């Protein structure tokens, strides 16, 4: 199985961005630890601060399942929501922090309706939980 993880804006700063919320580990380090746990699975990673690049990556259609943390786009990008709606592959939305304990605008996801499930507040482990779920 080929699983694509997509991270949206500012998630390229994991490890240094608000470590009290997002932790101190970079995504690259996390993926180095994650991939050996699933040797039969190809885990692809893509991050962009640009909405159109995220949509283009989703539409590339070279994966079997998707894990997406659209970052701030989660709360207002109907374009990303539409791109998720148009693929029939398994999809899980992940948020490192518990979005329901944050600012009011972060508590609404316009993309979640077009995913199969949502994991929020598990830290970086949310990505691992999503991979495990997709493999079952």
SERO-4910 file (N, C-alpha, C, O; in steps of 0.05 Angstrom, whole numbers):
BEGIN
 pado doro    nc1    nc2    nc3   cac1   cac2   cac3    cc1    cc2    cc3    oc1    oc2    oc3
  Unk    A     17    -24      0      0      0      0     18     25      0     39     26     13
  Unk    A      9     45    -14     23     70    -16      5     91     -2    -17     98    -12
  Unk    A     15    102     20      1    122     35     15    149     32     39    152     37
  Unk    A     -1    169     24     10    197     22      2    213     46    -22    214     53
  Unk    A     21    226     59     16    245     80     20    273     69     42    279     57
  Unk    A      0    290     71      2    317     63      0    336     87    -19    333    103
  Unk    A     19    354     89     17    375    110     15    402     96     28    407     76
  Unk    A     -1    419    108     -6    446     97     12    467    109     34    461    119
  Unk    A      3    492    107     20    515    113     31    515    142     17    507    161
  Unk    A     55    524    144     70    527    168     79    501    182     94    501    201
  Unk    A     69    478    171     77    453    183    106    445    175    116    425    184
  Unk    A    118    460    157    146    456    151    163    466    174    187    461    175
  Unk    A    151    480    193    165    491    216    162    473    241    170    481    263
  Unk    A    151    449    238    149    431    261    177    427    273    197    424    259
  Unk    A    177    427    299    203    425    314    211    452    326    224    453    347
  Unk    A    203    474    312    210    500    322    185    518    326    185    536    342
  Unk    A    164    512    311    139    528    313    123    520    338    114    498    340
  Unk    A    119    539    355    103    535    379    106    507    391     87    491    391
  Unk    A    130    500    400    135    473    410    117    465    433    113    441    438
  Unk    A    107    484    448     88    478    469     62    467    459     47    454    474
  Unk    A     56    472    434     31    461    421     38    438    403     24    417    404
  Unk    A     59    441    386     64    422    365     88    403    371     93    385    356
  Unk    A    101    407    394    123    390    401    149    400    389    150    420    375
  Unk    A    171    385    395    197    394    386    209    377    364    231    382    355
  Unk    A    194    357    355    204    339    334    197    349    306    175    359    301
  Unk    A    216    348    288    210    355    260    195    332    247    196    309    256
  Unk    A    181    339    226    167    318    211    186    298    198    181    274    197
  Unk    A    209    308    189    229    291    177    239    270    197    241    246    190
  Unk    A    244    278    222    253    259    242    231    240    249    236    216    253
  Unk    A    207    249    251    184    232    257    181    211    235    177    187    241
  Unk    A    183    219    210    180    200    188    203    179    188    198    156    181
  Unk    A    227    187    195    249    169    198    243    147    218    251    124    214
  Unk    A    229    153    239    222    134    259    197    118    251    194     94    258
  Unk    A    179    131    236    154    118    229    157     97    207    146     75    209
  Unk    A    171    103    186    173     86    163    182     58    169    171     39    158
  Unk    A    203     54    186    211     26    192    190      9    207    191    -15    207
  Unk    A    171     23    219    149      8    233    130     -4    214    114    -22    221
  Unk    A    130      5    189    112     -5    169    127    -12    143    124      1    123
  Unk    A    144    -32    145    162    -39    122    148    -47     97    159    -44     75
  Unk    A    124    -57     99    109    -65     75     93    -42     62     80    -46     42
  Unk    A     95    -19     74     80      4     65     98     26     55    118     32     69
  Unk    A     92     37     32    107     60     23     93     85     33     70     91     26
  Unk    A    108    101     49     97    126     60    110    149     45    134    154     47
  Unk    A     93    164     31    102    187     16     95    212     33     76    212     48
  Unk    A    111    233     29    106    257     45    107    282     26    125    284      9
  Unk    A     88    300     31     87    325     16     79    347     34     59    344     49
  Unk    A     92    370     34     85    393     49     86    417     31    104    420     15
  Unk    A     65    435     34     65    460     19     51    481     35     32    476     49
  Unk    A     60    506     31     47    529     42     27    541     22     14    561     27
  Unk    A     25    528     -1      8    538    -23    -16    520    -28    -13    496    -33
  Unk    A    -39    531    -27    -64    516    -30    -65    501    -57    -72    477    -57
  Unk    A    -58    514    -79    -59    501   -105    -41    478   -107    -47    458   -120
  Unk    A    -17    479    -95      2    457    -96    -10    433    -81     -6    410    -89
  Unk    A    -24    438    -59    -37    416    -44    -58    403    -62    -60    378    -63
  Unk    A    -74    419    -75    -95    408    -92    -82    392   -115    -91    370   -122
  Unk    A    -61    403   -128    -47    389   -149    -37    362   -140    -38    343   -154
  Unk    A    -26    362   -115    -14    336   -105    -36    316   -100    -33    292   -106
  Unk    A    -59    324    -89    -81    306    -85    -91    295   -112    -96    271   -115
  Unk    A    -92    312   -132   -102    304   -159    -82    287   -174    -89    275   -195
  Unk    A    -57    285   -165    -37    269   -179    -45    239   -178    -38    224   -197
  Unk    A    -60    231   -158    -72    205   -157    -52    182   -160    -57    163   -174
  Unk    A    -30    183   -145    -10    162   -146     -6    149   -119     16    140   -112
  Unk    A    -28    147   -104    -28    135    -77    -53    119    -73    -72    121    -88
  Unk    A    -52    102    -52    -75     85    -46    -93     97    -24   -117     91    -22
  Unk    A    -81    113     -6    -95    125     16    -81    151     23    -58    156     17
  Unk    A    -96    169     37    -87    196     43    -90    203     72   -111    197     84
  Unk    A    -69    215     83    -71    227    110    -65    257    105    -45    264     93
  Unk    A    -84    274    113    -80    302    108    -83    319    133   -102    316    149
  Unk    A    -64    336    138    -65    358    158    -63    383    141    -40    392    136
  Unk    A    -85    395    134    -85    418    117    -78    444    132    -79    465    120
  Unk    A    -70    442    157    -63    466    172    -86    486    172   -109    478    174
  Unk    A    -79    511    169    -99    532    169   -120    529    147   -142    539    149
  Unk    A   -112    516    125   -131    512    103   -155    495    112   -176    496    100
  Unk    A   -151    479    133   -172    463    144   -198    479    149   -220    469    145
  Unk    A   -194    504    157   -216    520    168   -230    537    146   -251    548    152
  Unk    A   -218    538    122   -231    555    103   -227    548     73   -238    561     56
  Unk    A   -212    526     68   -207    520     39   -228    501     28   -226    477     30
  Unk    A   -247    513     15   -267    497      2   -255    484    -23   -265    464    -33
  Unk    A   -234    496    -34   -220    484    -57   -207    458    -49   -210    438    -64
  Unk    A   -194    457    -26   -182    431    -17   -204    412    -10   -203    388    -16
  Unk    A   -226    422      3   -249    404      9   -260    392    -16   -265    368    -17
  Unk    A   -263    408    -37   -273    397    -63   -254    376    -74   -263    356    -86
  Unk    A   -228    380    -72   -209    360    -83   -210    334    -67   -207    313    -78
  Unk    A   -215    336    -41   -218    312    -24   -244    298    -32   -245    273    -33
  Unk    A   -265    313    -37   -291    302    -44   -289    286    -70   -304    266    -74
  Unk    A   -271    294    -88   -269    281   -114   -252    257   -116   -248    246   -137
  Unk    A   -240    248    -93   -225    223    -94   -239    203    -76   -248    209    -54
  Unk    A   -240    178    -85   -255    158    -70   -237    140    -53   -246    119    -43
  Unk    A   -212    147    -50   -194    131    -34   -197    137     -5   -208    158      2
  Unk    A   -188    119     13   -190    124     41   -174    149     49   -152    153     39
  Unk    A   -186    166     66   -174    191     74   -179    196    103   -201    192    114
  Unk    A   -158    205    117   -160    212    146   -148    240    150   -126    246    140
  Unk    A   -163    256    164   -154    283    171   -140    281    198   -151    269    217
  Unk    A   -117    293    200   -101    292    225    -95    321    234    -88    338    217
  Unk    A    -96    325    260    -87    350    272    -70    344    296    -78    328    313
  Unk    A    -47    356    298    -28    350    320    -40    359    346    -39    344    366
  Unk    A    -51    383    347    -63    393    371    -93    386    371   -105    379    351
  Unk    A   -105    389    394   -134    385    397   -147    411    387   -148    431    402
  Unk    A   -158    411    363   -169    436    352   -193    446    368   -200    470    365
  Unk    A   -205    429    383   -229    437    399   -221    450    425   -239    460    440
  Unk    A   -195    451    431   -185    466    455   -171    492    446   -158    505    463
  Unk    A   -173    499    422   -159    522    411   -178    545    405   -201    544    414
  Unk    A   -169    564    390   -185    587    383   -210    578    368   -211    557    355
  Unk    A   -231    594    371   -257    586    359   -255    580    329   -268    561    319
  Unk    A   -240    596    314   -239    592    285   -226    565    279   -231    554    257
  Unk    A   -209    555    296   -196    529    291   -214    505    297   -207    482    290
  Unk    A   -236    510    309   -254    488    317   -273    479    294   -288    460    298
  Unk    A   -271    492    271   -288    485    248   -270    475    226   -250    487    218
  Unk    A   -277    451    216   -262    440    193   -281    438    169   -301    424    170
  Unk    A   -274    451    147   -290    449    123   -281    425    107   -295    417     88
  Unk    A   -258    413    113   -248    390     99   -256    363    111   -257    343     97
  Unk    A   -262    363    136   -268    337    150   -291    322    139   -292    297    139
  Unk    A   -311    336    128   -335    323    117   -328    305     93   -343    287     86
  Unk    A   -304    309     82   -296    294     58   -274    275     64   -260    265     45
  Unk    A   -270    269     89   -251    248     98   -267    227    112   -290    231    120
  Unk    A   -255    204    117   -268    182    130   -268    184    160   -286    174    174
  Unk    A   -248    198    170   -246    202    199   -227    225    205   -214    236    188
  Unk    A   -227    233    231   -210    256    239   -197    248    266   -210    239    284
  Unk    A   -171    253    267   -155    249    292   -145    276    300   -132    290    284
  Unk    A   -150    284    325   -142    310    334   -132    308    363   -145    297    380
  Unk    A   -108    319    367    -98    321    395    -79    299    404    -73    297    427
  Unk    A    -71    282    385    -53    260    392    -23    266    388     -6    249    389
  Unk    A    -17    291    382     10    299    375     18    286    349      1    279    332
  Unk    A     44    282    345     54    269    321     44    240    319     43    229    297
  Unk    A     37    228    341     27    200    340      1    198    325     -6    176    317
  Unk    A    -13    220    321    -37    219    304    -32    209    276    -48    195    265
  Unk    A     -8    215    265     -1    205    239      2    175    240     -7    160    222
  Unk    A     15    165    261     19    136    263     -8    122    267    -13    101    255
  Unk    A    -25    133    283    -52    121    287    -67    121    261    -82    102    255
  Unk    A    -64    141    245    -77    142    219    -66    120    200    -82    107    186
  Unk    A    -40    117    200    -29     95    183    -39     68    192    -48     52    176
  Unk    A    -39     63    219    -49     38    229    -78     34    221    -86     11    213
  Unk    A    -94     54    223   -122     52    215   -126     46    186   -142     29    179
  Unk    A   -110     58    169   -112     54    140   -104     25    133   -113     14    113
  Unk    A    -86     14    148    -76    -13    142    -95    -35    152    -91    -58    144
  Unk    A   -114    -28    168   -133    -49    178   -157    -51    161   -174    -67    167
***
